[in-house]
Amino acid sequence: MQFNVGDKITVKEFQPGQYVDVIGTGKGKGFQGVVRRHKFAGGDMTHGAKGWHRRGGAIGQRLFPGRVFKNMRMPGHMGDRRVTTQNLRVVQCVKRTIFYLSRVRWRVRLVRLLLSAMP
């Protein structure tokens, strides 16, 4: 299949048995802490751990190097990113819906693009 920019792509372009790549936007989850965002274990619930149950802990050293290293895992915005799932087999095309054999492994807020996968 060959398309140009601005072409209207419909469900009729895809046939059952064809492999496609689904590109979409994942569901946004807002501002999340380190336990949910990076799978940190968190602190003890007992043994005098007041207020440190879901915190990330220390983020650096002291005077040397005197800064926080790049890619330090910290709380922040989660989700709402472009996600691609490759090589999904088309099972059925009905009206404006395409059914895949395997499921998309992320919650889809918006499907942006369906591409024909490489054979």
C-alpha positions as CSV (number, residue, x, y, z in Angstrom):
1,M,0.0,0.0,0.0
2,Q,1.3,3.4,-0.9
3,F,-0.2,6.6,0.6
4,N,0.6,10.2,0.3
5,V,0.3,13.0,2.9
6,G,-3.4,14.0,3.2
7,D,-4.8,10.8,1.8
8,K,-7.9,9.5,3.5
9,I,-7.3,5.9,4.8
10,T,-10.4,3.8,5.5
11,V,-11.0,0.3,6.8
12,K,-11.4,-0.9,3.3
13,E,-7.6,-0.6,2.8
14,F,-7.0,-3.5,5.3
15,Q,-7.8,-7.2,4.7
16,P,-8.2,-10.1,7.2
17,G,-4.8,-11.9,7.7
18,Q,-2.8,-8.8,7.1
19,Y,-0.3,-7.6,9.7
20,V,-0.4,-4.0,10.9
21,D,1.4,-1.8,13.4
22,V,-0.8,0.3,15.7
23,I,0.5,3.7,16.8
24,G,-1.5,5.6,19.3
25,T,-1.4,7.8,22.4
26,G,-1.5,6.0,25.8
27,K,-3.9,7.0,28.5
28,G,-2.6,9.9,30.7
29,K,-2.2,9.2,34.4
30,G,-1.2,12.6,35.7
31,F,1.4,13.3,38.3
32,Q,2.5,10.1,40.0
33,G,4.9,9.2,42.8
34,V,7.9,6.9,42.6
35,V,6.1,3.9,43.8
36,R,3.6,3.8,40.9
37,R,5.8,5.5,38.3
38,H,9.0,3.5,38.8
39,K,7.9,0.5,40.8
40,F,9.8,1.5,44.0
41,A,9.2,-0.7,47.0
42,G,8.5,2.1,49.4
43,G,9.4,2.2,53.1
44,D,8.3,0.1,56.0
45,M,4.8,0.5,57.4
46,T,6.1,-0.1,60.9
47,H,9.3,0.2,62.9
48,G,9.2,3.9,63.4
49,A,8.9,4.9,59.7
50,K,6.8,8.0,60.1
51,G,6.0,9.7,56.8
52,W,8.4,7.6,54.7
53,H,6.0,4.9,53.4
54,R,5.8,6.0,49.7
55,R,8.8,8.2,49.3
56,G,11.8,7.7,47.0
57,G,14.6,8.3,49.5
58,A,17.9,10.1,48.9
59,I,18.7,11.4,45.4
60,G,22.4,12.2,45.7
61,Q,25.5,12.5,47.7
62,R,27.0,15.4,49.6
63,L,29.5,18.0,48.5
64,F,31.0,15.9,45.8
65,P,29.5,15.7,43.1
66,G,27.1,18.3,44.5
67,R,24.4,17.7,41.9
68,V,21.7,15.3,41.0
69,F,22.7,12.8,38.2
70,K,20.8,12.8,34.9
71,N,17.9,10.2,34.6
72,M,17.4,10.1,38.3
73,R,14.0,8.4,38.8
74,M,11.7,10.8,40.6
75,P,8.0,11.6,40.8
76,G,6.5,13.2,37.7
77,H,4.0,13.0,34.8
78,M,3.1,9.5,33.7
79,G,1.4,8.3,30.5
80,D,0.1,10.3,27.6
81,R,2.9,9.2,25.3
82,R,3.2,7.8,21.8
83,V,3.2,4.0,22.0
84,T,3.6,1.5,19.1
85,T,2.6,-2.1,19.0
86,Q,3.9,-4.1,16.1
87,N,2.8,-7.1,14.0
88,L,-0.8,-7.4,15.0
89,R,-2.8,-9.7,12.7
90,V,-6.1,-8.3,11.4
91,V,-8.9,-10.7,12.1
92,Q,-12.0,-8.8,10.8
93,C,-12.9,-5.4,9.4
94,V,-16.4,-4.2,10.1
95,K,-17.7,-0.7,9.3
96,R,-15.2,1.6,11.0
97,T,-13.6,-1.0,13.3
98,I,-10.6,-3.3,12.8
99,F,-10.3,-6.3,15.1
100,Y,-6.8,-7.7,15.9
101,L,-5.8,-11.1,16.9
102,S,-3.7,-10.0,19.9
103,R,-4.5,-7.1,22.2
104,V,-2.8,-3.8,22.3
105,R,-0.7,-3.8,25.6
106,W,-1.5,-0.3,26.6
107,R,-4.7,1.7,27.3
108,V,-5.4,3.6,24.2
109,R,-6.8,7.1,24.4
110,L,-6.4,7.8,20.7
111,V,-5.2,5.6,17.8
112,R,-3.2,7.9,15.5
113,L,-2.1,5.6,12.8
114,L,-2.3,2.1,11.4
115,L,0.6,1.0,9.3
116,S,1.0,-2.1,7.2
117,A,3.7,-4.2,8.8
118,M,6.7,-5.5,6.9
119,P,6.1,-9.0,5.5
